[in-house]
Amino acid sequence: MFRSSATRWILGTAIFVTGITLLRYRPWHPPTREAVATEGVVRDSLTVGFLPVTCHLTCPVTDFATRHSANTRFDSQRFTDFPTIVESMKGGRLEASFMIAPLAMKLREQGMPVKILYLGHRDGSTVMVRKDLPARDLRDLRGKTLAVPSKYSNQYLVIHKLMDDQGVKPDEIRFVELPPPDMPGALAAKAIDAYFVGEPFAAKAELDGSGRVLYYAKDIWPHFISCVLVAHEKLIRERPSVVRDLVRGIAESGEWAETHRLGAAKVAAPYFRQDEALVRFVLTQPPDRVSYRMLTPTDEDLGQIRDMGIKAGILERRIDIRDLVDRSFIPTDIKAANIDAQ
């Protein structure tokens, strides 16, 4: 009797201690940014902001790729709108993020010390209209409501250029700003008539039958740029090796995604909180809907965006591109990241 009780007590104590240990160290969870180690060596880490759009796909792919690498660990933090990203950067809670290019310029204009380090993508945005509207071009949207992610977005600037090209007056289309995840639902509810956004939120309306493609960005502006990778100058100054790892990771993730589109959809979908089939559709239908090559920002690219921003009234002065961009971290030889998406 005594032995049996003692045995039960010892076993119970062992199970209790084991349970507490598991709860304390949680070995089933990936390493956190507070304690990232590989073979006993603590790695540096950095949180990078992104929106769940394919313009930012290389951010979660880099997160996935660096979970078990020997280099810096990059944790991607999901946001649903750009104002929250801006507030997080202003508050010092975020030192690097993807954001729309004109917004980065506006922040620089306002005195926030951020630098553009790299591009997020080429193309990858789409103008959607309600399926029941007979619109064939922008002129047919006179008197209608069109949503954009922000007035500081390239989508807003490009639509204004297209309006000029087609003779549509500034007050003939009503613009509203909506977070990208809200756009498909607003279109389906007929709260808006059209929207211009980064994928997969255009394809979502296409697949559910509430919308149809009016323009691909690549057809309006070949090699269209929407989003860029930015970093605070303090991060660049104090942790240059981390910034170098970040830019290389983003570049290599882009090259991998370009040649492993199905794998990229599988990796990114959980981060986006989207169905994998939707992300796969965006990356393959058509295959050039979005591209992750040619991502070095040029003076010509950014100068054109800056000048369009001034013309649209969202920027006030010609920012010197040399003060805006830091290309020193871009690798000369970009290889595909070593990612196992199985």
N, C-alpha and C positions, 0 to 999 in steps of 0.2 A: 504493500500500500504506500509506504513511505517513498520507496524507489519510484513507483509510478508517479506519485505527486511531484517528486523532485524533477523527474524527467520532463513531465508536462510543464513545470515552471521554467526549466532551462530552455526548452523549445519555444515556449511563449516569449521569453525574454529575447531570444535570438531573432525571432520573427519580428518583434517590435523594433529592435535596433536596426535590423535590415530595412524595415519600412521607413523609419525615420531617415536613414542614410539615403535611400532612394529619393525621398521627398526633398531632402536637402540639396542633393547634387543633380537630380533629374537627368540621368545619362541618356534618356531617350530624346532630349531636346538638343538642337544644335548649339554650339558655343555662342555666348552673348558677347556684345561689344565690350562689356566690362572685364571679361576674362576669356581671351582668345589665345589658345595655345596649341602648338603642333610639336609633338614629341618633347614636351616639357619647356619649349621656348615660347614665351608670351609674344604674340604678334601685335603690331599696331592695328588700329581699327578706325573707321570713319563711317558716319551715317550720311547717306546721300538721298536727297528728296526726288520723288518722281510722281507723275500722274499715270493712271492706268491706260495710257495710250501707246500705240506702237511707235510713236515718235520718241518715246522714252524706253523702249524695250531693252536696250543695252544695259540699263541700270539694274533691273532685276536679274538679267542674265549674268552680269558681273557679280552680283550678290551670290547667286548660285555657284558660280565658278570659284569664288574665293572662300567657300565654306571650309574647305579642307586643304587649301593651298598653303604654301610656306610664306607667301607674301602678305601684304596688308589685307585685312578682312574688311570688306565693304558691305555694310548693312543698308539695304534700300528701305526707305520710309515712304509709304504710300500716302498721297494726298488726293483730294478730289477737286481742288481748285487752286488757282495761282495766288490769290490774295493771302491764303493761309501760309503758303510757302514763303511769300514775301515777309509776312509778320514773323515767321519762325527765323528767318535770316536776320531780320532787324533786331530780334530779341536775343540773338546769339545762340539759339538752340539748334541751328542748322548752318553749316559752313560751306556746303556744296550741294548743288541741286541742278536738275534740268528745269528750264523755263523757256517761255516764248522769247524769241530774240529781241523784239522791240521793248519788251518789259525789262530785260536786262539793260538795254540802252537807257531806258527811263530811270532806272535805279541809279545808274552811273551819273546821269545828268543831275539827279537830285543829291548827289554827293555820297552815295553808298559805294564803298570801295570793293566792287566786284569785278572780276575779269572773266571774259569768255575764253574757255580753254579748248573747246571742241564742239562739233555739231552732234546732234542726236540722230539725224537721219537725213535723207533726201526724199522728197515727195511724201506720200503717206497721209494726205488729207483729202477730203472729198466733200463736194457740195451735194447735199441731199434735198429733195423736195417731196412734199406729200404725193403719194402715188395717184391720188385723184385729181391733182392739178395738171392741166395740159401744158405747163411751161416747157419751152424748148431752149430758152436762153434767159439771161438776166433781165432783159427787157420785159419778159412776161411776168416778172415778180414785182412790177410796179404796184404799189398799194398793199404789198404783202409784208409779213413779218419774218425776218431772217435772224437766226441766233448765231452768235460767235462766242468763242471762249472768253474773250476780253477785247476791249478796244485797243489794247496793247499787243494784240496778236497779229501775226502775218496774215492770218485768214481775213481779218478786218481790212488790212492794207490791200491785199490782193483783190478783194471784192470791190473796193473803191476804185482800183485801177481798171477793173473790168467794167464797172459802171461808166467810167470816163470813156473807155473804148467803145461802149455800146450806146452812148448818149443818154444814160440814165442819170437824172439829177440827184444830188445828195439827199433831198428830202422825199424822194419817191419810193424808197424802201425804208421800212422801220427796223432798226437794229436793236436787239436785246442781247444782254450778256447772260449766258447760262453755263454752269459747270458742265463739262463734256458728258458725264454719266447721266445727266438729266435730259439731254437733247432728244434721244430716241423716244422717250415717254411723252415729252411735250409735243413731238411731231404726231405721234399716234393719237394723242388727245385733241389734236388740231388747235393747240394753244399757240403754235407757231406754224409757219407755212414752209420753211426751209431752214437749213443750218449748214455751216461750214466748220468742220472739225477734224481733228486727227482720229485715225482709226484706233480701235475697232467700233467706235460709236456711230460711224456711218454705216458700216456693214451690218450692224445690229438691226437697223431699220430696214435695210435691204432684205435681210433674211426673214424678218418677221412680217414682211409684206406691207408695212405702213409707209415706206418711202422708196424712192428710186434715185439712181445717180443722175445728177445734172451735169456735173463736171468732176473729173479727177484733177487734183492740183497740178499733176505733171502736164496736163493738157493746157492749163492756163499759164503756168510758169514752169518750164522745164527745170528739173533739179531743184524744185521748191524746197525752201528751208522754213521750218516752223520753230523748232526748239534747239536750244544750245545748252551745253554743260557750263555752268558758272561756278566760281569759287570765290570766297572772300579773300582779300589780299592778306589778311592776317594768317589764314591757313597756308597760303602760298609762301609767305615769308618764314613762318615758324616750322612748317612740316613739308618742305619741298619733296622729300622722298615719297611721302604718302600721296601727294598730288601727282607725282610722276607715275606711281603705281596705278592710281585711279584712271588717268588718261590712257595709259597702256591697256588697262583692263577693259575700258569702254571700247577702245579701238579693236582689240582682239575679239571681244564679244560680238562686235558688229560684223567682223569678217566671218566669225563662226556662224552667226545667224544668217548671213547672206547665202551660205552654202549648206546650211542645215535648217531649212525653214520649218520642217515638221517638228524637229527637235526644239527649235526656238519657241514654237507655239506651246509645246508641252511644258517647257520650263517657265514661260512667262504667264500662262493662264492662271495658275494659283496666286501669283503676286497681283495680277490684275483683278482677281476674283471674277473671272469671266470663263464661260464655257470654252474648253480647248478647241472645239470645232469652229467657233467663231473666230478665234485668233488664227487658226490654221487657214480659214477661208481668206482672211485679210492678207496673209503672207503668201498666198498662192493664186488668188483669183482677182486680177491677173498677177503673175509673178513680179512684175515691175510696179505694183501698186505702192510699194514702199521699198527704199533701198538703204543699205547701211554701209555704203562705200562712198568715197569722195567726201570725207567728213572733216577735212581740214578747212577751217573758215578762211576765206580769202577777203582781201580788202574790197574787191569788187562786189562780192556777195553782201557783205555787211554795209558797205557804202550805199548800195542800192536800197537796202532796208531802211537805213537811217534817213535817206533823202525822201523815201516814200512816207516815213513817219512824220517828217517835218511838213510835207505837203498836206497830210491828213490832219495835222494839228495836234498830234499826240506827243511829238518831240518839239523842243523849242530851239535847239541849236545843233550845229554840225559837230558832233562829238568826234574828236580825233581817234581814228581807228587804232592807232598805235597805243593809246591809253586804255582802250577797251579790250584788246585781245592779247593773250599771252600764248604763243605757239611753241614755246621752248620745251614743253613737256611732251609734245607729240612724237611718238617713236618714228624713226626713219624706215624701219622694216616692220610691217604689220603682218603678223601671222595669226591664223585662227586660234582662238583659245582652245585649250585641251579640256573639253567638256563631255562627260558621259551622261546623256539625257535619258538613258534607259530606266 
